[in-house]
């Protein structure tokens, strides 16, 4: 019974000291676990947050003095005129070749029609000039034959002189025979051997022979005078003697040569000297072609004739004027030269605009880069081609853009300012300078995540990255290769 009563007895209460000790043990255990957890969390933070940040800071160079930049193309008309339509407004996105502004095309169409008429007139004048040149060539060929005829005429006159001298010599032989027969008949008449009638016949024959000799001599004088020669040749010379080059120097020959040279001058054919003989002129003319082909010579003369060249020049000028008029008509439609977004529109229909007047601007969407102004103390490890991570304030840490250094501006911001500092005045205070560094964006897609010009960005250059791309690892870019003269001429055309 005692045992049963003892088993159902209420438990005894712990002593106050035991309770406090147990609670302290529990609290100590919890504190130990909390300290362990804090140590683990701290270690994780240090390993995965603080150390990477320190490591990143040691191997990167960054600046918050950076902004987005892009090319801007100012839209201006190439011709003056009145605005008919404006097809875009600010913030409109356009592609290269899209129509922006249309000027009134009617005045330009009128000019095209006027210049076309001038071209038609010049073409008709060219046809006339070609016919004129061919006529001049025919005339020159005729004068060439006249010159040949004049030379032949002189040669005939020389031959005539020699023939008449021969006739004169024959007449003198006949005269001598008649004189001998007359003398013989006279002696026979004195001895009564010959009759009076025979004597009279011999005297008459002598008189006729004397007259024939005189007539033949006068004919010789006449022929010599016709060639401008003295009637009596110099002492010791023969009546048949003439200068050896008389057919080249005679007045009629020189006159024919002058007429030929005058006609040839109209075709642009000029002799090297006015003192050349006809033979020398003809030889010089044939030397215009290595083979002496007269047809090739005339064909070349036709091409280079002054009248024809002048007509061709007028036609070319008229054609160029027509091309300019057509170009002005095309310029009356103003189109976008690059892909981008319209800004600064300041033109409306009805405005009269002048060539070169700014109508609006186009900011490029794809040709985007970052101008980062690094301190001069940050530049010693920067090189072209290094990889850059760009964070835009607009997108925060949600998106980072990839870029690469493409070049260094050859001068700090202060030296490129409108009024650069004059340190030579003695008021020098050293200030850490900043150098603009250009960062080109890589794999940038404006359709997905666009960057706007002027936005603040924070670029971070990864010093561990190996420079890549053109001019990698350098401070200065290479010289731009210039095109060859032949290629430049081809591009100009």
NUBA-981920 format. One line per 4 residues: number of its first residue (from 1); for each residue x, y, z of C-alpha. Coordinates in steps of 0.02 Angstrom, whole numbers, plus 50000, padded with zeros to 5 digits. Layout:
<pts>
NUM> X Y Z  ...
</pts>
This chain:
<pts>
1> 50000 50000 50000  50139 50113 50039  50214 50075 49870  50053 50116 49778
5> 50033 50278 49870  50207 50326 49828  50181 50294 49642  50032 50408 49636
9> 50116 50549 49730  50131 50720 49641  50304 50764 49567  50414 50870 49669
13> 50453 51049 49607  50633 51087 49549  50732 51204 49650  50743 51384 49587
17> 50930 51369 49557  50907 51220 49443  50780 51312 49332  50891 51462 49306
21> 51036 51350 49261  50937 51254 49133  50871 51418 49051  51046 51488 49044
25> 51105 51333 48957  50970 51346 48827  51008 51530 48797  51193 51494 48783
29> 51160 51358 48657  51053 51475 48552  51182 51612 48560  51314 51490 48503
33> 51208 51437 48356  51171 51620 48312  51356 51662 48318  51393 51514 48208
37> 51258 51567 48085  51323 51746 48085  51499 51685 48055  51440 51576 47912
41> 51338 51719 47836  51483 51838 47858  51601 51715 47777  51481 51691 47633
45> 51463 51880 47612  51650 51903 47616  51683 51761 47495  51543 51795 47371
49> 51517 51984 47387  51658 52080 47466  51805 51985 47394  51734 51987 47214
53> 51701 52172 47231  51875 52205 47294  51946 52094 47157  51837 52182 47029
57> 51892 52353 47093  52074 52303 47080  52055 52243 46900  51937 52373 46829
61> 51941 52559 46796  51777 52653 46793  51708 52829 46791  51538 52909 46811
65> 51588 53055 46698  51526 52972 46539  51380 52994 46421  51306 52923 46262
69> 51347 53009 46098  51306 52981 45914  51326 53058 45743  51207 53195 45692
73> 51169 53239 45512  51095 53409 45478  50967 53407 45338  50983 53554 45219
77> 50920 53581 45040  51046 53586 44898  50937 53705 44799  50829 53854 44844
81> 50642 53843 44828  50471 53843 44912  50425 53699 45027  50278 53599 44960
85> 50268 53461 45090  50351 53408 45252  50328 53221 45280  50411 53198 45451
89> 50404 53270 45625  50516 53270 45777  50553 53097 45849  50499 53009 45690
93> 50613 52864 45647  50674 52863 45465  50781 52755 45355  50910 52808 45229
97> 50822 52865 45070  50655 52910 45153  50578 53072 45088  50584 53210 45219
101> 50538 53371 45127  50475 53408 44952  50506 53575 44866  50395 53640 44726
105> 50466 53546 44575  50383 53649 44436  50521 53783 44419  50651 53645 44406
109> 50550 53553 44273  50542 53712 44169  50732 53727 44180  50751 53547 44125
113> 50643 53582 43971  50746 53738 43929  50911 53646 43944  50844 53501 43841
117> 50805 53623 43700  50982 53691 43713  51050 53514 43696  50944 53482 43541
121> 51008 53645 43464  51188 53600 43503  51166 53428 43425  51101 53509 43265
125> 51249 53628 43264  51365 53480 43284  51292 53397 43130  51314 53561 43035
129> 51493 53575 43095  51530 53398 43037  51463 53440 42864  51564 53602 42863
133> 51724 53511 42909  51698 53384 42770  51668 53527 42649  51828 53612 42707
137> 51923 53451 42682  51854 53436 42505  51905 53616 42474  52079 53584 42542
141> 52097 53432 42431  52045 53537 42281  52173 53670 42325  52301 53532 42342
145> 52269 53483 42162  52276 53666 42111  52448 53675 42189  52499 53521 42094
149> 52430 53598 41936  52529 53758 41967  52688 53657 41988  52652 53560 41829
153> 52616 53723 41737  52786 53791 41787  52867 53629 41732  52775 53646 41565
157> 52838 53824 41548  53015 53766 41580  52994 53629 41452  52922 53758 41331
161> 53076 53867 41353  53188 53722 41314  53083 53676 41162  53090 53854 41098
165> 53276 53861 41127  53290 53702 41023  53182 53782 40889  53293 53936 40896
169> 53447 53826 40875  53365 53738 40728  53321 53905 40650  53501 53962 40667
173> 53559 53803 40576  53435 53837 40437  53495 54018 40434  53676 53962 40414
177> 53629 53846 40270  53530 53983 40186  53675 54105 40208  53796 53979 40129
181> 53683 53947 39982  53655 54134 39961  53842 54166 39959  53872 54026 39833
185> 53730 54088 39721  53802 54262 39727  53972 54202 39665  53890 54096 39529
189> 53790 54246 39474  53949 54347 39454  54022 54211 39341  53859 54196 39245
193> 53843 54015 39299  53684 54043 39401  53535 54140 39340  53462 54296 39420
197> 53307 54198 39467  53408 54071 39568  53499 54212 39657  53334 54294 39705
201> 53270 54129 39774  53423 54106 39882  53411 54284 39946  53229 54257 39991
205> 53270 54095 40082  53404 54186 40181  53283 54322 40230  53155 54194 40286
209> 53288 54102 40387  53342 54265 40469  53161 54304 40513  53135 54130 40585
213> 53289 54146 40695  53229 54313 40759  53054 54245 40790  53121 54092 40880
217> 53229 54202 40992  53082 54314 41034  52980 54160 41078  53118 54107 41196
221> 53119 54281 41274  52931 54274 41293  52936 54104 41380  53073 54162 41497
225> 52979 54320 41538  52822 54217 41575  52921 54128 41713  52991 54291 41781
229> 53164 54260 41709  53271 54393 41625  53264 54387 41436  53452 54379 41425
233> 53529 54249 41541  53684 54296 41640  53848 54292 41549  53905 54115 41517
237> 53730 54044 41543  53618 53962 41416  53447 54026 41366  53376 53858 41422
241> 53449 53873 41595  53320 53903 41736  53337 53895 41927  53330 53713 41986
245> 53184 53743 42110  53083 53861 42003  52930 53749 42015  52937 53770 42205
249> 52968 53957 42214  52868 54028 42068  52737 54157 42115  52587 54057 42054
253> 52649 53905 42149  52673 54007 42309  52501 54082 42286  52423 53909 42269
257> 52522 53852 42421  52459 54001 42521  52278 53962 42476  52304 53782 42527
261> 52383 53828 42693  52241 53951 42728  52112 53815 42699  52213 53691 42802
265> 52225 53814 42947  52035 53814 42959  52049 53627 42991  52184 53650 43122
269> 52324 53592 43007  52468 53716 43021  52640 53696 42944  52794 53714 43052
273> 52852 53863 42947  52782 53980 42815  52946 53968 42717  52926 53784 42674
277> 52918 53736 42492  52765 53645 42425  52861 53482 42422  52912 53505 42605
281> 52734 53550 42655  52665 53394 42571  52798 53284 42651  52761 53359 42822
285> 52576 53328 42795  52603 53144 42755  52712 53124 42909  52555 53150 43015
289> 52527 52963 42996  52673 52841 43018  52616 52742 42868  52574 52894 42763
293> 52392 52836 42745  52298 52986 42678  52129 52917 42733  52188 52900 42913
297> 52258 53076 42907  52094 53149 42848  51998 53047 42977  52108 53117 43115
301> 52089 53294 43047  51900 53276 43053  51910 53227 43236  52022 53373 43285
305> 51952 53510 43172  51927 53672 43273  51750 53700 43210  51700 53523 43255
309> 51785 53531 43425  51696 53694 43462  51528 53618 43416  51566 53466 43523
313> 51613 53579 43669  51449 53674 43652  51354 53510 43651  51449 53449 43803
317> 51414 53613 43894  51230 53602 43850  51226 53421 43909  51308 53468 44074
321> 51182 53609 44097  51043 53483 44067  51121 53363 44192  51130 53504 44319
325> 50948 53549 44288  50897 53366 44311  51004 53358 44467  50918 53512 44538
329> 50750 53432 44500  50805 53279 44596  50870 53388 44737  50696 53464 44756
333> 50654 53302 44848  50754 53301 45010  50788 53127 45078  50869 53056 45233
337> 51054 53017 45212  51066 52902 45364  50955 52793 45473  50902 52883 45629
341> 50776 52991 45721  50717 53165 45671  50759 53308 45788  50758 53499 45780
345> 50630 53514 45641  50607 53697 45597  50525 53696 45425  50343 53702 45371
349> 50251 53699 45203  50255 53866 45115  50425 53917 45183  50550 53984 45058
353> 50716 53899 45096  50890 53932 45034  51023 53807 44985  51118 53754 45140
357> 50985 53812 45263  50963 53691 45409  50789 53615 45407  50807 53477 45536
361> 50933 53352 45604  50943 53163 45606  51023 53074 45753  51096 52906 45709
365> 51022 52757 45801  51155 52628 45763  51314 52733 45761  51312 52750 45951
369> 51463 52763 46063  51510 52819 46238  51623 52966 46277  51703 52927 46445
373> 51809 53059 46530  51937 52961 46631  52055 53046 46751  52234 53056 46693
377> 52282 52946 46840  52172 52807 46769  52245 52802 46594  52411 52711 46617
381> 52331 52537 46600  52202 52581 46468  52229 52526 46288  52130 52516 46127
385> 52032 52356 46113  52002 52324 46298  51830 52258 46345  51712 52377 46435
389> 51552 52346 46531  51434 52494 46518  51293 52523 46642  51163 52653 46595
393> 51074 52749 46733  50916 52734 46630  50914 52544 46648  51006 52531 46814
397> 51086 52364 46849  50955 52270 46748  51054 52280 46588  51237 52304 46547
401> 51302 52347 46375  51460 52274 46304  51590 52388 46226  51774 52409 46181
405> 51893 52556 46186  51918 52621 46009  52024 52776 46035  52090 52916 46145
409> 52058 53099 46110  52224 53185 46079  52199 53317 46212  52111 53343 46378
413> 51948 53433 46396  52030 53593 46458  52147 53606 46308  52004 53577 46187
417> 51894 53709 46270  51848 53870 46182  51958 53967 46303  52100 53850 46358
421> 52190 53895 46519  52346 54003 46509  52460 53926 46639  52603 54041 46591
425> 52521 54185 46687  52583 54112 46851  52410 54076 46920  52431 53889 46897
429> 52334 53772 47010  52359 53588 46975  52194 53502 46937  52178 53321 46889
433> 52136 53324 46704  52014 53211 46614  52043 53137 46441  51894 53089 46331
437> 51902 52904 46285  51789 52835 46152  51702 52670 46186  51614 52583 46043
441> 51466 52473 46086  51473 52291 46031  51318 52194 45977  51211 52346 46010
445> 51030 52328 45952  50930 52491 45964  50769 52399 45924  50779 52302 46087
449> 50868 52413 46213  50896 52587 46142  51016 52714 46213  50976 52897 46193
453> 51106 53031 46161  51164 53118 46319  51115 52980 46440  51233 52958 46588
457> 51324 52792 46593  51458 52711 46699  51588 52616 46597  51702 52491 46682
461> 51858 52438 46588  51913 52260 46621  52102 52270 46637  52116 52080 46632
465> 52037 52067 46460  52152 52045 46312  52135 52189 46188  52050 52137 46026
469> 52001 52215 45861  52089 52349 45756  52239 52436 45838  52225 52320 45989
473> 52343 52359 46132  52393 52532 46067  52365 52710 46122  52356 52783 45945
477> 52267 52718 45794  52359 52673 45635  52367 52791 45486  52216 52776 45372
481> 52275 52704 45203  52243 52823 45060  52166 52759 44897  52276 52750 44744
485> 52258 52887 44611  52170 52766 44493  52046 52717 44628  52020 52900 44675
489> 51981 52941 44494  51860 52795 44487  51773 52852 44646  51762 53030 44577
493> 51670 52966 44424
</pts>
